[in-house]
Amino acid sequence: MTIPQASRRTAALSFLRCCATAAMTATCALTAGATAVQAAPDISPPTREAPLTAGQLGAASLAGRSPATWAPAQKPFADKPPATARLTKAQRKVLVEATRRYHDVDQALADGYLATDHCVPGMGWHYAHPGLSADAAIDPVWPEVLLYVPGRDGSPQLIGVEYFKADADGSLTTDSDRPTLFGNAFNGPMAGHEMPPGAPPMPVHYDLHVWLYTDNPAGELAIENPQVTCP
């Protein structure tokens, strides 16, 4: 699917108006320049009814860990997870079963993720969900961001997901609210990344990339993928 530039520009104007709302600061930073291809998309957090059974989630929770926890994590690789950091087969299954429907980009848009034409080298296009990005929860089956790259025909191809949380106190020197995913600590807190001209600044935040659908020689949970380039 190729999204017309006119649709991107029209939707962008509507979306940027929401950036003036303080409650949406984290969302707007992630999706600055983002566009929806249909009018007035539902950007509220979805009802968190996982499309998986409790048994499947339980299987992915090892050694008594819950799939995602807000307990403060240690900082063994806060800024750069080692290449050896990986999900277990059961954990990957949870994420794949929850997100494989987003290989169809139309389904992602229908579920409230917003398209963008801003490509980040080493990461790709970030299709962020405003509601998920703005709330305080980390849910394995509802990633805040979907990562795409252009496919051979130019349409978005799903390569991974990103979990995002704005830092509570905005300080780079504290991490009492560091989230984890299956026991893996998020990167951060880190300063907001450079944004396109005219876009609101990204806040201090934590994030964790999971390269579910493409190989990453830097590691399954590495921030960047050297094989991902921007057109």
Secondary structure as the mmCIF struct_conf table of DSSP 4:
data_model
#
loop_
_struct_conf.conf_type_id
_struct_conf.id
_struct_conf.beg_label_comp_id
_struct_conf.beg_label_asym_id
_struct_conf.beg_label_seq_id
_struct_conf.end_label_comp_id
_struct_conf.end_label_asym_id
_struct_conf.end_label_seq_id
HELX_RH_AL_P HELX_RH_AL_P1 GLN A 5 CYS A 18
TURN_TY1_P TURN_TY1_P1 CYS A 19 ALA A 20
BEND BEND1 THR A 21 THR A 21
HELX_RH_3T_P HELX_RH_3T_P1 ALA A 22 MET A 24
HELX_RH_AL_P HELX_RH_AL_P2 THR A 25 THR A 31
TURN_TY1_P TURN_TY1_P2 ALA A 32 GLY A 33
STRN STRN1 THR A 35 THR A 35
BEND BEND2 VAL A 37 ALA A 40
BEND BEND3 SER A 44 SER A 44
HELX_LH_PP_P HELX_LH_PP_P1 PRO A 45 THR A 47
BEND BEND4 PRO A 51 LEU A 52
HELX_RH_AL_P HELX_RH_AL_P3 ALA A 54 ALA A 60
TURN_TY1_P TURN_TY1_P3 ALA A 63 GLY A 64
BEND BEND5 PRO A 67 PRO A 67
STRN STRN2 ALA A 68 THR A 69
BEND BEND6 ALA A 71 ALA A 71
HELX_LH_PP_P HELX_LH_PP_P2 PRO A 72 GLN A 74
TURN_TY1_P TURN_TY1_P4 PRO A 76 PHE A 77
BEND BEND7 ALA A 78 LYS A 80
TURN_TY1_P TURN_TY1_P5 ALA A 83 THR A 84
HELX_RH_AL_P HELX_RH_AL_P4 LYS A 89 THR A 99
HELX_RH_3T_P HELX_RH_3T_P2 ARG A 100 HIS A 103
BEND BEND8 ASP A 104 ASP A 104
HELX_RH_AL_P HELX_RH_AL_P5 VAL A 105 ALA A 110
TURN_TY1_P TURN_TY1_P6 ASP A 111 GLY A 112
STRN STRN3 LEU A 114 ALA A 115
STRN STRN4 CYS A 119 VAL A 120
TURN_TY1_P TURN_TY1_P7 PRO A 121 MET A 123
STRN STRN5 GLY A 124 ALA A 128
HELX_RH_AL_P HELX_RH_AL_P6 PRO A 130 ALA A 134
BEND BEND9 ASP A 135 ALA A 136
TURN_TY1_P TURN_TY1_P8 PRO A 140 VAL A 141
BEND BEND10 TRP A 142 TRP A 142
BEND BEND11 GLU A 144 GLU A 144
STRN STRN6 VAL A 145 PRO A 150
TURN_TY1_P TURN_TY1_P9 ARG A 152 ASP A 153
BEND BEND12 GLY A 154 SER A 155
STRN STRN7 PRO A 156 ALA A 166
BEND BEND13 ALA A 168 ASP A 169
BEND BEND14 LEU A 172 THR A 173
TURN_TY1_P TURN_TY1_P10 SER A 176 ASP A 177
STRN STRN8 THR A 180 LEU A 181
TURN_TY1_P TURN_TY1_P11 PHE A 182 GLY A 183
STRN STRN9 ASN A 184 ALA A 185
HELX_LH_PP_P HELX_LH_PP_P3 PHE A 186 PHE A 186
STRN STRN10 ASN A 187 MET A 190
HELX_LH_PP_P HELX_LH_PP_P4 ALA A 191 GLU A 194
TURN_TY1_P TURN_TY1_P12 PRO A 197 GLY A 198
BEND BEND15 ALA A 199 ALA A 199
HELX_LH_PP_P HELX_LH_PP_P5 PRO A 200 PRO A 203
BEND BEND16 VAL A 204 VAL A 204
STRN STRN11 HIS A 205 VAL A 210
BEND BEND17 TYR A 213 THR A 214
TURN_TY1_P TURN_TY1_P13 PRO A 217 ALA A 218
TURN_TY1_P TURN_TY1_P14 GLU A 220 LEU A 221
BEND BEND18 ILE A 223 ILE A 223
TURN_TY1_P TURN_TY1_P15 PRO A 226 GLN A 227
#
